[in-house]
Amino acid sequence: MRNALATGLVIITLSASAAAEYPPCDKTPSNSDVEAAKGMHKAAEQYYARARYDKAIDSWQEAYGFDCTAHRLLINIGNAHEKLGNTAEAIEAFETYIERMGSSADPTIIEKVKNLRDLMSTQPDPNPNPDPVPPPPPPRPVPTNGDGGPGIAPWVVVGAGGAVAVVGAIVMGIGIQKESAAAEECPERGDGAVCPQEVADDGNLGIRMQIGGGVTLGIGLAAAAGGLLWWALTMPSSDGASEGDAVAASLELGPVTVTPELGLTPSYQGLGLSGRF
């Protein structure tokens, strides 16, 4: 019963696909069409002789597209499909030939179609009980911190702030050196003496570098303090911490050491910073 049903479905499918593969022949081929069809037919014969059946099928189909009155090309297409084991496609080509030739169709092709259909009806269903498609796997959970803490983001801010503070401290130190060097070269500048322009420029540059370096140092320290405060305020509470405990961390920033101290007591909650060169 199942094989008969499968064969019926194949017949319906072949009828629909044949209409798409071989559209109705409603034109009269021109002389150039006939010549083009002959050329493609010769190429297909060469492919067929070399067992290049797929190429032969393509060439014969192109030939039939040029001259759709040459219905025997459908026999060649069917034979090539049969060589490839494409039984359904072979039947499709043969039946299209029989339909278009009518009473003039070759009886051997009619018999071949019957034999091919009998062969298909005896073949087992290739997939009688298809396995159900498994559902897609659930989305992987986004990894989170097991303790609910803020992660490394605050420490990134602390590190960036520390780097900025180091740059500010270096610039500030260079400015102090420049101003001191200018003062040594022109010690009488406070008594109305006029210093050389180059020395005066170096001294003024040193003063500006001290101001800029100090501002940069302050910004960096503020960023580092903000990162520490962020980390402290978003950390989960721990039962092991006693009242009045202080969170302290020491940041080694090259020539500058900054030690923030976070006090958490009932009377005081704040962050203190101490630093030294």
N, C-alpha and C positions, 0 to 999 in steps of 0.2 A: 504494500500500500504506500509506504514511504517513498519507494523508488518511483512508483507511478506518479506520485505527486511532484517529486523532484523533476521528473521528465516533463511534466506539464508546465512547471514553472520555467524550465529551460526554453520550451517552445515559445512561451509568451515573451520571455526576455529576448530571444533571438528575433522575433518578429519586430519588436520595438527597436532593437539595435540595428537590424538590417536597414530599416528606413533611414537611420542616421548615417550608417556607413556607406550605403549605396542609394543616394537620392534618386528620385524619378528621372528618367532620361527623357527630357522634353525639348531637346535641341537637335538640330542636324549638324554634324561635325563638318567643318570646312576642310578644304584640302590640306591646309597647314596643320589642322588638328589631327587629321589622319596620319600625316607624315610624322608628327611628334609622337603619336601613339605607337607607330611602328618602331621608332627609335627607342622608346622606353621598353617596348616588348623585347627587342633584341638584347638590351642590357639586362632585363629580368631573366632571360634564358641563360645568359652567361653566369649570373649569380646562382641560378638554380643548379646549373651543372657543377658549380663549385661548392654545393651544399650550403650556400649563403641564403637560406630560405627567407630570413627576415628581410634582407635587402631585395630579394626577388619579389616578395609581397608588396613592398613599398613601390617598386618600379611598375609592377602590373597595375596597382591601384592608380598610379599617376597616368598610365596609359589609358585605363578605363575612364579616367576623368577627362582626357582629351577626346576619346571616341567611345561614348557610352552605348553605341550600337554594336560594338564588338563584344557580345555577351560571352563568347567562349573564353575571354580573359578571366571571367569569374571562375571557370573550371580550374585554370592555372592557379589562381589565388587560393581556391579551396584545397588543391593538391599540396601546395606549399604549407598551408596551415596544418594539413594532415601529417606532413613530414615532421613538423614541430610538436605534434601531439596536441594541437589546439583543436579538439574535436568540435567544440561549440562554434568556433569561428569558421571551421571548414563547412559545417552544415549550413551556416548562415550564407556563405558564398554560393554553395551549390543550390540552395533553395531559391536564392535571388535569380540565379541563372534559369532554373526551371520555371519560375514565375514569369520571367520576361520572354522566354522562348515559347512558352505555351505548349501547344501540341507538337512543336518541332523540337522539343528538348530531347537530348540524347537519353535513351532508356537506361543506359548503364549508369548515368549520373543519378537517375531516380532510384535505381537499385542501391547505389552507394549510399545515398542519404538514408534509406531504410536500414541498411546494415549499421551505419554509424549511430542511428537512433537506438537500435537494439543494443549496441555496445554501451551506450550511455545509460540505458535503463538497467543494465546488469552491473554497472560499476557501483560500489558502495558509496554512500554519502561521505564525502571527505571530512565532514565535521558535524556528525548527527547531534551531538550534545555539546554545544560550545560552552566552554567554561565561562562563568559570569565574570564580567570585568570587575576587578577588585576596586573598591573605593579609593580615592586618592588618599595618601597618608596625611594625617593631621599636620597643620603647620607647626614647625618647631618653635617652642617657646623662646621668647626673647630673653637672653641671659641677663640676670639681675644680680645685684650684690646680695649674697646670702644673709648679711646682717642688716640689710635695709639702709646701709650707709650711702654717702654721696659718691663713692667711687674715687677715681683718680682726678676728677675734674678740678677740685680745689687745689690739689698739689700742682697741677699744670699752671694754675694762676699764680701760686706761690713761686714756682720756678721761674715763670716769665717775669714776675715782679722782682725777684732776686737778680735776674740778669740785667734788668734795666737799672737797678740800684748799683750794680757793679760798674756799669758804664758811666753812670753819673758820678760815682766816687772817683773813677779814673780821670774823667774830665776835670773834676774839681781839683784833684791833686796836681794835674798838669798846670792848671790855672794858678795855683798857689806858687808853684815853682817859677812860672814865668814872671809873676808879680815880684817875687823875692829877688830874682835875678835882675830885673829892671831897677829895683830899689838899691841894690848893691852898686850898679853902674852909675846911678845918679842919686847919691845920698843927699845932695843939697836941694832936692826938688821942693822941699817944704819952706826954704828960705828965699823963695822968689827966683831961684835959679831956673834957667830954661834947659831942659834935658834934650839930648838929641832926638830927632823925630823917630828914628827907628827904635830907640830905647823906650820912648813914650808909647809908641804903638804896641810894643811887646807887653808893657805894663798894663795898658788898657785892655788888651786881648786877654791877659791873665785874669783881670777882674771879671770880664764878661764870661770867661770859661768857668770861673768859680760860681757865678750866679746860675749859669745854665746847668752846670754839673750838680749844684745843690738842688735845683728844681727837679732834675731827672732823678737824683737820689731819693728825693722825697716821694716822687710818684712811684718809683719802684718799691720803696718800703711800704707805701700805702697799699699797693696791689698785693704784695706778699702778706701784709696783715689782713687784708680783705679775704684772701684765700684761706688763711688759717681760721679766721672767724667763720667763714662759710663751712669749713670742715667741722669746726667745733659745734656749731649750732645745728647741723644736720646729722650728727652722729647719734645713733640710738642710745638710749639711757642704759647704763650698765649697773647691775646690782652690786658689783664689786667696788664701785667708786664711792669713797666716803665724802661727807660734806666738807667743802673747803678745799678739795683737791684742786691742784692747778695743772693745766695742760701746758707743757713747755716744749719747745723745739728749738734747736740751734741750727741756723743756716750759715754754712761756711761760704761766703761770697768773695773768694779771692782774698784781697787785703782787708775786707770788711767782714766782721762777725756780728750778725744780728740775732738776738735772742728774744723771741716773743714769749710773753707769759700771759696765759689766760686764767683769770681767777673766777671761780664759780662758787660763790658763797651766798648765804641769804642776804647779807648786807652789801655785797659788791659783785657785780658781774661786768667784766670788762677785759680789755686786752691791753697789755703794756709791752713796749718795745724798748730794748736797751741795745746800744751798739758801741763798737770801739774800732779804731783804726789800729 
